C-alpha cells in the first residue's frame, strides 16, 4: 500500500512548523489538515501508520491517536480497522449558518471553553462603522476583542463593535466568564442575523494571537445582528481553517 508521505518527509514537515504554544496533538492535526487542504495529500491516499507517526515525530501514541481520531470525526480522514488511515472523500455541501454562542458549541463537543480579552473600550466610530450603525457624527461605539479557546487551542478571534444605545453596560462585563453573545442576547434579544463568509490569510498580529503560520488559510465570518429592527452588533470572527468548519442541513419538504 503506497502512502502519501514516508517517515522522513513526515518528520521534516513537522520540524518545519513553528512550534508555538498549541498542544502537540493540535500541531499534528494542523499538519495533516494543511497537507490535505493544499492538495498534497489527495482523496484515498494512505497515511503513515500510528507507529510511524510516533517514531518519526517523537510523540506518544496517545497524542497521535487523539489527533487522527479527531480528524476522522471531523470527516477529513477515514480509518479502516486492520488496514490503515486514508484521506477521506471531499463531498460538496451547502452550509446553513446560524447564530450560535461559541462557548455552547465548544461545550457541546465535550470540550472546555475559555476566553482571553485583548481589549474592551469605548472608541470613536469611524465613518464606515457610523454609517452602518446609522449613528451621527462624532459618536462613539463599544469595541471588544476576545480570543476563544477550545481546551487550550485558539479557535476564534472575535472583533466586535456594539451600538452603545442598546447595550449600555457592555464595558462593565467580564467576558472571560461569559461571552459577548450571551450578554447581548440578554439585553437585546436577537431578531435577525446576517453572515458573509470568506477565506483569508491572517495578518502578522493574527498569526501571533491564533498561533498559526502566515500561510494557513483562515475562515472569516462577518456577522451583523439586529434586535427590534435596530442593528446592535457588527462582528468580525476569524477562525484558523484547520480548526473550524461550518456545517448545516436543509429540508426541501
N, C-alpha and C positions, 0 to 999 in steps of 0.2 A: 504493500500500500504506500503510494507516494504521499509525502507530507508537504504542507505549504512552506515549511521552513525547517532547517535542521537545527540541532542543538547549538552549534557555534553561532549561527545567524540569530537565533533567539537570544542568546547571551549578549550579542553585540547590540541588538535593538534595545534590550533592557538597559544596558550600560550607557547608551547614548541619551537616554531620557534624563532630564533634570530631576534629581531625587525628590526635592520639595518636602512637604510635610504630610502628604497623603499616606495612608496606611499601605503596606506592601501589596495587599490583595487588590486595592483600588488601582495601584500602578500597573499591576498585571492586567486588570480589566481594561484600563485605558490603552495599554499597548496593543492588546488583541483587537479592541474596537477600532483603533486607528488603522490597523492593517486591513481590516475588513472594509471600513468606510472609504478608504483610499483606493480600494480595488486590488491591492497587492495580494490579499488572500481572497479567493473567489468562492462563490457558491459551490459546495460539495468538496472543497479542499479539506484534507485531513490535517488536524493539528498534532503537534508532538504529544506524546503520552504524558500523564501527570508525572511519571517518574523522570521523563526527560526535562519537563519544566523544573522540577525540584533540583535535579543535578545541574542544569545549565544556569539557573538563576540563583542557586544557593539559598532557596527559600524552603520553608517547611511544607510538607504535604498538605497540612490543614489550610495554609494560606492559598496554595494553588487550587485546591479543591473548592474553596469558597469562591474564588474568582471565576472559575469555569462553571460552577453551579449557578451563580447569579447571572452570568452571561447566557446560560441556557434558559433560565427562567425568563429573561428579557427577550428571548427569541433570536438572539444573534448566533448561538451555537446549537448544535443537535448532538446529543450524547447517546451512543448506542452501546448498551452493555456488552462487554466482551469483544467489541470491535474497535471503538475509538470515539473521538470527538471531531465533529465536522462543522464547517461554516454552513449555517442554515440558509435555506432559500429565502430570497428577499421578495416578499409579497407586497404589492402596492396596496395602499389603503387610503381612505379619506378620514382625516381627523376631525372629530367633533369636539371643539374646545369649549369647556365650561369654566365658570369662575369658581375656583376652589381655594381653600386655605391650605397652603403648602405644608403647614405643620400637621394637619389632618391627613394629607396624602402620605407623608412620611410615616406617621404612626400606623396607618392602615397597612403598611408593608411590614410591620413588626419592627421598625427601626426607631431610633431616638432622634428627635428634632431638637436642635438648639440654634441660637442666633447670636450674631455679633453686630452691634450697632456701630457703624462707621461715623455717622453724623446724624443729627436731629436738630433742625434750626428753622428759624423764620428768615426768609430772604426775599429780596426784591424780585418780582416776577419779570422775566424778560418779555420782549414783545410777543414772541410766539406763544409762551405759556399764558400770558394775559389774554391774548386773543382766543385761545382755545377754551379758557375758563369763562370768557366774557367779562373779564374784570376791567375796571377803568385804569387810567394812567397812574403810575407811581403806587400801585398796590403791591402788597406782599403776599407770599404763599408759604405754606409749610412744606419742608422737604426732609425726607428721611432716606438714608442709605443703609441697608441692612443685608448682611450675608447670612444665608440659611444653610445649615449643615444637616446632612443625613448621617447619623452616627458622627464620625469626625471628618467627613468629606464635604467640601463646599459644593452645593448643587444649584444655588441661585444667588445672584447679586440683584437685589431689589432696589431700584432708584425711583422714589415715588414723590410726586407733587400732590398736595392736598389743598382744596379750597377751604380757607380758614373760617368762612362764614358758616360752614356746616359741621365742622369738627374743631370747635374752639379749644378743647382740651388735648389736642393731639401732641403738643410738645411736652406735656406732663406725663406721657405714658412711658412705661418700661417695656420696650419691645424685645427685651431678652426673655420676658415672661409670657408675653402673648404677641401675636403678630399684628402689624398694621391692619391687615384684612379683618381680623377679629374685632378690633376696636371700631373700625369704620362700619362694619356690619351692624354694630350695636347702635351707633349714633346716627347713621344714615343708611338704613336698610337698602340693599341692592335692588334696583328696579330694572336696570338694563346694563349689559356689558358689551364691549367691543374688543376684538383682538386683531392684530396684524402680526404675522409670524414671518421671520426671515432668518437666513443663515448668515452669520458674520464671523469675522476673525476678531479676537479680543485685542484690546489695546494693551500697552505695556503694564499700565496700572491694573487692568482687569486680570491679566495673567498672574500678577503677584497676588491679588486678592483671592482668586479662584484656584490658584496653584495648578495652572495649565500651561502648556507650551504655546508660543506665539502662533504656531502652525495649526493648532487644534481648532476646528470649526466649533462655533457656539450657536445655540438656538436662542434667538432674541424674540421675545414676545412684547409687543406694545399693547398695553391694556388701558382702556378707559372705562370707568364705571359711573353710572348715573343713579340718583335717588330722587324720586318725585319729580322727574323731568330735569333736574339740575345736575350738571357734571360735577362730581365730587372728587375724583381722583384720576391722575394720569401716571401710569407706572411703566417703567422700562425693566423687564425681567430677563436677565441674561443667565443662560444655563450652559455648562460645558456639554458639548454634543455627545460625548461618550458616557455621560452620567444621567441623561434625561431623555425622555421621549414623550411624544404626545400620542394619545390613543383615544378612541371613542367608538361608538356604534350608532347605527341608524336603523330605522324600521320603515319600510315603504308602505306598510299597511296602516 
